[in-house]
């Protein structure tokens, strides 16, 4: 009697199972899709020029004409918030990708090989972590200038230790595992063992860290802009929009900072919750 072997689920089947199993994760994934589409298509769909001022329409409350109201210069807050999505997501993606591509190989090699390389990488990570991270980002941007490139660089530097530590810890645990020894005895080189056997097992916790860092990177960029060290006005950016509206809260014009702040909160919320979904999607042990 022949046994029937069940084929492993495809990537899409596994993704549907993971998202359908947790409604909160599904909501976060939908929000993520909305933000990505907004970043791509939003600037071409906004009803008003985000930089056009209209003194006669200053500080108007939300209405059918201006969904989020207008600011002190009469600019449409909805249009400015939508356009700012591309810039904020772009900064976050670039910064996190840079820290991921640098930190993961450094931590992977440190945990797998040990020795002087491990000491050097660990000291680098400890040196960065010794500073309050936002203060360190402020110092870097203040010293190098508040351009988008320097904001990305500063955000990548303060996120670097997270990937070094995650990759180092996971590689250190697995370098003496049975499957690694079997791969070594089979004639695999150290580089192949790292790439084929160690890296896939490190990706799930690393991708969780990526999702969390995306939220932190958005908050970092918005925080720098809020204190005047980030993107320069009049460029639409969530931190700038919140800072411009903060002075009007006391006088009752709450919408100027409320709506950009709410969109910022939703973006961070979606990225924080997506971490669990990414872990489940990439974990080889869950694909059964």
LUMMIFI-429035 format. One record per residue (C-alpha): residue in one letter; x negated, z negated, y negated. Coordinates in nm, 3 decimals, decimal comma. Example, Ala and Ser with C-alpha at 12.3 -4.5 7.8 and 13.67 -1.06 7.14 Angstrom:
2
<type=A&east=-1,230&up=-0,780&north=0,450>
<type=S&east=-1,367&up=-0,714&north=0,106>
This chain:
288
<type=X&east=0,000&up=0,000&north=0,000>
<type=X&east=-0,154&up=0,110&north=-0,331>
<type=X&east=-0,177&up=-0,133&north=-0,619>
<type=X&east=-0,049&up=-0,025&north=-0,957>
<type=X&east=-0,291&up=-0,079&north=-1,244>
<type=X&east=-0,134&up=-0,127&north=-1,584>
<type=X&east=-0,305&up=0,061&north=-1,864>
<type=X&east=-0,423&up=-0,157&north=-2,153>
<type=X&east=-0,206&up=-0,129&north=-2,465>
<type=X&east=-0,304&up=0,121&north=-2,731>
<type=X&east=-0,420&up=0,012&north=-3,074>
<type=X&east=-0,078&up=0,083&north=-3,226>
<type=X&east=0,107&up=-0,099&north=-2,947>
<type=X&east=-0,120&up=-0,399&north=-2,992>
<type=X&east=-0,072&up=-0,390&north=-3,370>
<type=X&east=0,307&up=-0,376&north=-3,334>
<type=X&east=0,297&up=-0,672&north=-3,096>
<type=X&east=0,079&up=-0,880&north=-3,329>
<type=X&east=0,288&up=-0,806&north=-3,638>
<type=X&east=0,620&up=-0,842&north=-3,460>
<type=X&east=0,519&up=-1,174&north=-3,305>
<type=X&east=0,476&up=-1,339&north=-3,648>
<type=X&east=0,726&up=-1,257&north=-3,928>
<type=X&east=0,504&up=-1,419&north=-4,192>
<type=X&east=0,214&up=-1,196&north=-4,092>
<type=X&east=0,445&up=-0,895&north=-4,104>
<type=X&east=0,549&up=-0,993&north=-4,457>
<type=X&east=0,184&up=-1,023&north=-4,561>
<type=X&east=0,109&up=-0,682&north=-4,409>
<type=X&east=0,399&up=-0,525&north=-4,599>
<type=X&east=0,278&up=-0,683&north=-4,923>
<type=X&east=-0,069&up=-0,548&north=-4,855>
<type=X&east=0,070&up=-0,197&north=-4,807>
<type=X&east=0,267&up=-0,230&north=-5,131>
<type=X&east=-0,045&up=-0,334&north=-5,323>
<type=X&east=-0,251&up=-0,049&north=-5,176>
<type=X&east=0,016&up=0,208&north=-5,263>
<type=X&east=0,049&up=0,057&north=-5,610>
<type=X&east=-0,326&up=0,084&north=-5,663>
<type=X&east=-0,325&up=0,448&north=-5,551>
<type=X&east=-0,003&up=0,576&north=-5,706>
<type=X&east=0,086&up=0,320&north=-5,971>
<type=X&east=-0,105&up=0,461&north=-6,272>
<type=X&east=0,078&up=0,792&north=-6,227>
<type=X&east=0,423&up=0,633&north=-6,204>
<type=X&east=0,432&up=0,372&north=-6,481>
<type=X&east=0,700&up=0,432&north=-6,746>
<type=X&east=0,475&up=0,359&north=-7,048>
<type=X&east=0,116&up=0,411&north=-7,151>
<type=X&east=-0,045&up=0,071&north=-7,077>
<type=X&east=-0,267&up=0,098&north=-7,386>
<type=X&east=-0,004&up=0,214&north=-7,637>
<type=X&east=0,094&up=-0,048&north=-7,895>
<type=X&east=0,433&up=-0,074&north=-8,064>
<type=X&east=0,451&up=-0,345&north=-8,330>
<type=X&east=0,827&up=-0,308&north=-8,355>
<type=X&east=0,870&up=-0,400&north=-7,986>
<type=X&east=0,635&up=-0,701&north=-7,980>
<type=X&east=0,719&up=-0,996&north=-7,753>
<type=X&east=1,047&up=-0,858&north=-7,626>
<type=X&east=1,187&up=-1,041&north=-7,319>
<type=X&east=1,242&up=-0,862&north=-6,987>
<type=X&east=1,509&up=-0,593&north=-7,011>
<type=X&east=1,616&up=-0,267&north=-6,852>
<type=X&east=1,370&up=-0,082&north=-7,077>
<type=X&east=1,079&up=-0,321&north=-7,024>
<type=X&east=1,113&up=-0,488&north=-6,682>
<type=X&east=0,843&up=-0,749&north=-6,748>
<type=X&east=0,889&up=-0,759&north=-7,125>
<type=X&east=0,626&up=-0,672&north=-7,386>
<type=X&east=0,319&up=-0,853&north=-7,517>
<type=X&east=0,215&up=-0,944&north=-7,872>
<type=X&east=0,114&up=-0,583&north=-7,946>
<type=X&east=0,433&up=-0,435&north=-7,803>
<type=X&east=0,265&up=-0,301&north=-7,488>
<type=X&east=0,475&up=-0,280&north=-7,173>
<type=X&east=0,364&up=-0,563&north=-6,941>
<type=X&east=0,503&up=-0,396&north=-6,628>
<type=X&east=0,292&up=-0,085&north=-6,687>
<type=X&east=-0,017&up=-0,292&north=-6,762>
<type=X&east=0,031&up=-0,507&north=-6,452>
<type=X&east=0,077&up=-0,205&north=-6,225>
<type=X&east=-0,227&up=-0,024&north=-6,367>
<type=X&east=-0,438&up=-0,341&north=-6,333>
<type=X&east=-0,380&up=-0,340&north=-5,956>
<type=X&east=-0,625&up=-0,055&north=-5,901>
<type=X&east=-0,902&up=-0,226&north=-6,096>
<type=X&east=-0,860&up=-0,569&north=-5,939>
<type=X&east=-0,833&up=-0,438&north=-5,583>
<type=X&east=-1,124&up=-0,205&north=-5,644>
<type=X&east=-1,346&up=-0,490&north=-5,762>
<type=X&east=-1,243&up=-0,708&north=-5,467>
<type=X&east=-1,291&up=-0,436&north=-5,205>
<type=X&east=-1,629&up=-0,329&north=-5,341>
<type=X&east=-1,759&up=-0,687&north=-5,367>
<type=X&east=-1,638&up=-0,794&north=-5,023>
<type=X&east=-1,765&up=-0,475&north=-4,858>
<type=X&east=-2,108&up=-0,526&north=-5,014>
<type=X&east=-2,135&up=-0,890&north=-4,905>
<type=X&east=-2,003&up=-0,802&north=-4,557>
<type=X&east=-2,250&up=-0,516&north=-4,504>
<type=X&east=-2,544&up=-0,730&north=-4,616>
<type=X&east=-2,448&up=-1,075&north=-4,491>
<type=X&east=-2,328&up=-0,984&north=-4,142>
<type=X&east=-2,652&up=-0,814&north=-4,024>
<type=X&east=-2,862&up=-1,092&north=-4,181>
<type=X&east=-2,666&up=-1,366&north=-4,005>
<type=X&east=-2,647&up=-1,169&north=-3,681>
<type=X&east=-3,024&up=-1,125&north=-3,663>
<type=X&east=-3,087&up=-1,486&north=-3,769>
<type=X&east=-2,863&up=-1,631&north=-3,500>
<type=X&east=-2,982&up=-1,397&north=-3,225>
<type=X&east=-3,358&up=-1,397&north=-3,282>
<type=X&east=-3,408&up=-1,739&north=-3,447>
<type=X&east=-3,758&up=-1,834&north=-3,559>
<type=X&east=-3,890&up=-1,769&north=-3,908>
<type=X&east=-3,622&up=-1,510&north=-3,979>
<type=X&east=-3,351&up=-1,767&north=-3,910>
<type=X&east=-3,524&up=-2,014&north=-4,143>
<type=X&east=-3,555&up=-1,756&north=-4,422>
<type=X&east=-3,193&up=-1,639&north=-4,403>
<type=X&east=-3,060&up=-1,994&north=-4,377>
<type=X&east=-3,255&up=-2,102&north=-4,684>
<type=X&east=-3,119&up=-1,805&north=-4,878>
<type=X&east=-2,765&up=-1,903&north=-4,784>
<type=X&east=-2,824&up=-2,269&north=-4,867>
<type=X&east=-2,972&up=-2,179&north=-5,206>
<type=X&east=-2,664&up=-1,982&north=-5,305>
<type=X&east=-2,428&up=-2,251&north=-5,175>
<type=X&east=-2,614&up=-2,517&north=-5,373>
<type=X&east=-2,449&up=-2,389&north=-5,692>
<type=X&east=-2,078&up=-2,409&north=-5,774>
<type=X&east=-1,990&up=-2,052&north=-5,681>
<type=X&east=-1,774&up=-1,966&north=-5,980>
<type=X&east=-2,034&up=-2,115&north=-6,216>
<type=X&east=-2,300&up=-1,905&north=-6,042>
<type=X&east=-2,086&up=-1,594&north=-6,091>
<type=X&east=-2,045&up=-1,686&north=-6,458>
<type=X&east=-2,421&up=-1,718&north=-6,497>
<type=X&east=-2,493&up=-1,385&north=-6,329>
<type=X&east=-2,238&up=-1,197&north=-6,538>
<type=X&east=-2,344&up=-1,371&north=-6,859>
<type=X&east=-2,710&up=-1,282&north=-6,794>
<type=X&east=-2,652&up=-0,922&north=-6,683>
<type=X&east=-2,354&up=-0,831&north=-6,900>
<type=X&east=-1,981&up=-0,826&north=-6,832>
<type=X&east=-1,947&up=-0,480&north=-6,680>
<type=X&east=-1,743&up=-0,397&north=-6,371>
<type=X&east=-2,064&up=-0,331&north=-6,175>
<type=X&east=-2,204&up=-0,673&north=-6,258>
<type=X&east=-1,874&up=-0,842&north=-6,173>
<type=X&east=-1,884&up=-0,675&north=-5,831>
<type=X&east=-2,247&up=-0,778&north=-5,783>
<type=X&east=-2,184&up=-1,139&north=-5,885>
<type=X&east=-1,880&up=-1,165&north=-5,658>
<type=X&east=-2,074&up=-1,016&north=-5,367>
<type=X&east=-2,360&up=-1,263&north=-5,413>
<type=X&east=-2,137&up=-1,572&north=-5,410>
<type=X&east=-1,957&up=-1,442&north=-5,097>
<type=X&east=-2,280&up=-1,364&north=-4,908>
<type=X&east=-2,328&up=-1,709&north=-4,746>
<type=X&east=-1,987&up=-1,698&north=-4,578>
<type=X&east=-2,079&up=-1,393&north=-4,369>
<type=X&east=-2,431&up=-1,516&north=-4,301>
<type=X&east=-2,300&up=-1,846&north=-4,165>
<type=X&east=-2,018&up=-1,695&north=-3,959>
<type=X&east=-2,241&up=-1,430&north=-3,801>
<type=X&east=-2,530&up=-1,671&north=-3,743>
<type=X&east=-2,311&up=-1,931&north=-3,573>
<type=X&east=-2,137&up=-1,681&north=-3,347>
<type=X&east=-2,461&up=-1,500&north=-3,251>
<type=X&east=-2,638&up=-1,830&north=-3,185>
<type=X&east=-2,364&up=-1,936&north=-2,942>
<type=X&east=-2,351&up=-1,603&north=-2,757>
<type=X&east=-2,718&up=-1,509&north=-2,731>
<type=X&east=-2,752&up=-1,712&north=-2,408>
<type=X&east=-2,409&up=-1,620&north=-2,265>
<type=X&east=-2,382&up=-1,474&north=-1,918>
<type=X&east=-2,271&up=-1,128&north=-2,030>
<type=X&east=-2,569&up=-1,106&north=-2,265>
<type=X&east=-2,813&up=-1,201&north=-1,988>
<type=X&east=-2,649&up=-0,947&north=-1,758>
<type=X&east=-2,684&up=-0,678&north=-2,025>
<type=X&east=-3,049&up=-0,770&north=-2,075>
<type=X&east=-3,120&up=-0,755&north=-1,700>
<type=X&east=-2,950&up=-0,415&north=-1,687>
<type=X&east=-3,219&up=-0,277&north=-1,916>
<type=X&east=-3,039&up=-0,284&north=-2,250>
<type=X&east=-3,257&up=-0,318&north=-2,558>
<type=X&east=-3,209&up=-0,607&north=-2,799>
<type=X&east=-3,066&up=-0,370&north=-3,059>
<type=X&east=-2,808&up=-0,234&north=-2,813>
<type=X&east=-2,712&up=-0,585&north=-2,702>
<type=X&east=-2,654&up=-0,681&north=-3,065>
<type=X&east=-2,453&up=-0,369&north=-3,141>
<type=X&east=-2,248&up=-0,336&north=-2,822>
<type=X&east=-2,212&up=-0,688&north=-2,684>
<type=X&east=-2,258&up=-0,938&north=-2,969>
<type=X&east=-2,108&up=-0,760&north=-3,271>
<type=X&east=-1,759&up=-0,695&north=-3,122>
<type=X&east=-1,725&up=-1,067&north=-3,048>
<type=X&east=-1,830&up=-1,159&north=-3,402>
<type=X&east=-1,591&up=-0,919&north=-3,577>
<type=X&east=-1,268&up=-1,125&north=-3,530>
<type=X&east=-1,388&up=-1,435&north=-3,722>
<type=X&east=-1,577&up=-1,212&north=-3,966>
<type=X&east=-1,263&up=-1,012&north=-4,044>
<type=X&east=-1,071&up=-1,334&north=-4,105>
<type=X&east=-1,340&up=-1,420&north=-4,357>
<type=X&east=-1,304&up=-1,073&north=-4,513>
<type=X&east=-0,934&up=-1,131&north=-4,569>
<type=X&east=-0,993&up=-1,471&north=-4,725>
<type=X&east=-1,275&up=-1,338&north=-4,941>
<type=X&east=-1,053&up=-1,060&north=-5,071>
<type=X&east=-0,821&up=-1,321&north=-5,218>
<type=X&east=-1,113&up=-1,521&north=-5,356>
<type=X&east=-1,272&up=-1,205&north=-5,502>
<type=X&east=-0,950&up=-1,119&north=-5,686>
<type=X&east=-0,929&up=-1,475&north=-5,820>
<type=X&east=-1,295&up=-1,465&north=-5,919>
<type=X&east=-1,255&up=-1,138&north=-6,112>
<type=X&east=-0,938&up=-1,266&north=-6,279>
<type=X&east=-1,104&up=-1,599&north=-6,361>
<type=X&east=-1,404&up=-1,430&north=-6,522>
<type=X&east=-1,173&up=-1,212&north=-6,730>
<type=X&east=-0,962&up=-1,515&north=-6,823>
<type=X&east=-1,262&up=-1,691&north=-6,981>
<type=X&east=-1,391&up=-1,374&north=-7,147>
<type=X&east=-1,676&up=-1,289&north=-6,907>
<type=X&east=-1,496&up=-1,027&north=-6,700>
<type=X&east=-1,339&up=-0,695&north=-6,779>
<type=X&east=-1,315&up=-0,633&north=-7,151>
<type=X&east=-0,983&up=-0,587&north=-7,335>
<type=X&east=-0,782&up=-0,374&north=-7,383>
<type=X&east=-0,840&up=-0,264&north=-7,023>
<type=X&east=-0,546&up=-0,388&north=-6,813>
<type=X&east=-0,661&up=-0,658&north=-6,571>
<type=X&east=-0,462&up=-0,946&north=-6,424>
<type=X&east=-0,687&up=-1,220&north=-6,563>
<type=X&east=-0,680&up=-1,067&north=-6,910>
<type=X&east=-0,301&up=-1,037&north=-6,899>
<type=X&east=-0,263&up=-1,403&north=-6,803>
<type=X&east=-0,511&up=-1,510&north=-7,074>
<type=X&east=-0,333&up=-1,305&north=-7,340>
<type=X&east=0,000&up=-1,463&north=-7,253>
<type=X&east=-0,120&up=-1,824&north=-7,216>
<type=X&east=-0,101&up=-1,891&north=-7,590>
<type=X&east=0,266&up=-1,783&north=-7,601>
<type=X&east=0,395&up=-2,015&north=-7,327>
<type=X&east=0,442&up=-2,305&north=-7,570>
<type=X&east=0,645&up=-2,091&north=-7,810>
<type=X&east=0,876&up=-1,974&north=-7,530>
<type=X&east=0,744&up=-1,624&north=-7,450>
<type=X&east=0,683&up=-1,718&north=-7,087>
<type=X&east=0,704&up=-1,365&north=-6,947>
<type=X&east=0,378&up=-1,250&north=-7,104>
<type=X&east=0,168&up=-1,445&north=-6,854>
<type=X&east=0,427&up=-1,523&north=-6,585>
<type=X&east=0,465&up=-1,178&north=-6,431>
<type=X&east=0,092&up=-1,089&north=-6,414>
<type=X&east=0,026&up=-1,438&north=-6,274>
<type=X&east=0,300&up=-1,395&north=-6,012>
<type=X&east=0,157&up=-1,060&north=-5,901>
<type=X&east=-0,189&up=-1,216&north=-5,880>
<type=X&east=-0,048&up=-1,500&north=-5,667>
<type=X&east=0,125&up=-1,255&north=-5,430>
<type=X&east=-0,195&up=-1,056&north=-5,385>
<type=X&east=-0,397&up=-1,366&north=-5,292>
<type=X&east=-0,111&up=-1,486&north=-5,070>
<type=X&east=-0,099&up=-1,160&north=-4,873>
<type=X&east=-0,475&up=-1,147&north=-4,815>
<type=X&east=-0,493&up=-1,509&north=-4,704>
<type=X&east=-0,219&up=-1,457&north=-4,445>
<type=X&east=-0,361&up=-1,127&north=-4,322>
<type=X&east=-0,665&up=-1,310&north=-4,185>
<type=X&east=-0,480&up=-1,428&north=-3,875>
<type=X&east=-0,346&up=-1,080&north=-3,806>
<type=X&east=-0,691&up=-0,923&north=-3,837>
<type=X&east=-0,835&up=-1,182&north=-3,599>
<type=X&east=-0,570&up=-1,104&north=-3,338>
<type=X&east=-0,603&up=-0,728&north=-3,383>
<type=X&east=-0,981&up=-0,724&north=-3,337>
<type=X&east=-1,022&up=-0,995&north=-3,076>
<type=X&east=-1,096&up=-0,820&north=-2,740>
<type=X&east=-0,949&up=-1,118&north=-2,552>
<type=X&east=-0,606&up=-1,061&north=-2,708>
<type=X&east=-0,578&up=-0,697&north=-2,600>
<type=X&east=-0,406&up=-0,743&north=-2,267>
